[in-house]
Amino acid sequence: MKVLHLISDKKAIELASEIEHVDIDVKKTIEKASTAGYLGEEHFYCSVIQDSNFTYPVDRLLENPPKIKLDNFYFDIISKALDDEGIYISLAYCNSEMRVSPDFIDEVIEYDDYDLDEDELYFQRQYVLISPDSHKLFKIYEEEGISGHKPTDDIGLIVKYDDGKYFSYFAIRSTDLCMSSLQVFPLTADLPKEHELSLLNPINKLLIEMINDSIVLKE
């Protein structure tokens, strides 16, 4: 068991801000994201943004779509989307309901920075955090009031190409039936750590680091 030592609040915001301005290699990042496998199937974890904040898989943009592969045709569509409303690359997933084999987990970590006294803590919850690079099991007592993410949410980057450079935005995607909507994480310390979108939330601090490790930069 590893006791968790989180990055500072300032570092979490700085790291999230840096992620939004890195020179991302979109093609290699998508290829890397495709290895995550947290849906239990081959999936490319990249979708095209249309209608401002809704995402659509590439095959839904085509009539009589062929079997989609990560080939030149696929990346031609992605390139056009980057010049339009952008794309969303899913890079991390958080689920409190997933049960996985210990062999699947790279690291078990336990929250240790409680505001409550030890005798006030009764119910421990565990979250499975998954990225293309790692699979972590995070344990925290519910009484602390820290919010995780819903099983229908995933976390990643909105990416858009403009004026000769890429711009990225740290975001969460919520999927309801066939509709997926996006919400950008506010890069601020104003939200309390209990809020699901707070960058001070220990779960989000872990996800920020995991996403940072999953991004491939241009050489």
TACOR-V450435 format. One record per backbone hydrogen bond with DSSP energy under -0.5 kcal/mol. CO is the residue of the C=O (numbers start at 1). NH is the residue of the N-H. If there is no record, write none. Layout:
co->CO nh->NH
co->CO nh->NH
This chain:
co->1 nh->3
co->2 nh->110
co->4 nh->6
co->8 nh->12
co->9 nh->13
co->10 nh->14
co->11 nh->15
co->12 nh->16
co->13 nh->17
co->14 nh->18
co->15 nh->19
co->16 nh->20
co->18 nh->21
co->18 nh->22
co->19 nh->22
co->20 nh->168
co->22 nh->24
co->23 nh->218
co->24 nh->26
co->25 nh->29
co->26 nh->30
co->27 nh->31
co->28 nh->32
co->29 nh->33
co->30 nh->34
co->32 nh->35
co->33 nh->36
co->34 nh->43
co->37 nh->40
co->45 nh->90
co->47 nh->88
co->48 nh->56
co->50 nh->54
co->51 nh->53
co->53 nh->182
co->54 nh->50
co->56 nh->48
co->57 nh->60
co->58 nh->61
co->59 nh->62
co->62 nh->65
co->66 nh->68
co->69 nh->71
co->71 nh->75
co->72 nh->76
co->73 nh->77
co->74 nh->78
co->75 nh->79
co->76 nh->80
co->77 nh->81
co->78 nh->82
co->79 nh->83
co->80 nh->84
co->81 nh->84
co->81 nh->86
co->82 nh->161
co->86 nh->49
co->87 nh->159
co->88 nh->47
co->88 nh->90
co->89 nh->157
co->91 nh->132
co->92 nh->155
co->93 nh->130
co->95 nh->128
co->98 nh->100
co->101 nh->104
co->101 nh->105
co->102 nh->105
co->107 nh->109
co->107 nh->137
co->108 nh->2
co->109 nh->139
co->110 nh->4
co->117 nh->120
co->118 nh->121
co->120 nh->122
co->122 nh->124
co->123 nh->142
co->125 nh->140
co->127 nh->129
co->127 nh->138
co->128 nh->95
co->128 nh->130
co->129 nh->136
co->130 nh->93
co->134 nh->131
co->135 nh->106
co->135 nh->107
co->136 nh->129
co->136 nh->138
co->137 nh->109
co->138 nh->127
co->139 nh->111
co->140 nh->125
co->141 nh->144
co->142 nh->145
co->150 nh->153
co->152 nh->175
co->154 nh->173
co->155 nh->91
co->155 nh->92
co->156 nh->171
co->157 nh->89
co->157 nh->159
co->158 nh->169
co->159 nh->87
co->160 nh->162
co->160 nh->167
co->162 nh->165
co->165 nh->162
co->167 nh->160
co->169 nh->158
co->170 nh->185
co->171 nh->156
co->172 nh->183
co->173 nh->154
co->173 nh->175
co->174 nh->176
co->174 nh->181
co->175 nh->177
co->176 nh->179
co->179 nh->176
co->180 nh->55
co->181 nh->174
co->183 nh->172
co->186 nh->188
co->188 nh->199
co->192 nh->195
co->194 nh->147
co->195 nh->198
co->198 nh->201
co->201 nh->205
co->202 nh->206
co->203 nh->207
co->204 nh->208
co->205 nh->209
co->206 nh->210
co->207 nh->211
co->208 nh->212
co->209 nh->213
co->210 nh->214
co->211 nh->214
co->211 nh->215
co->215 nh->217
co->216 nh->25
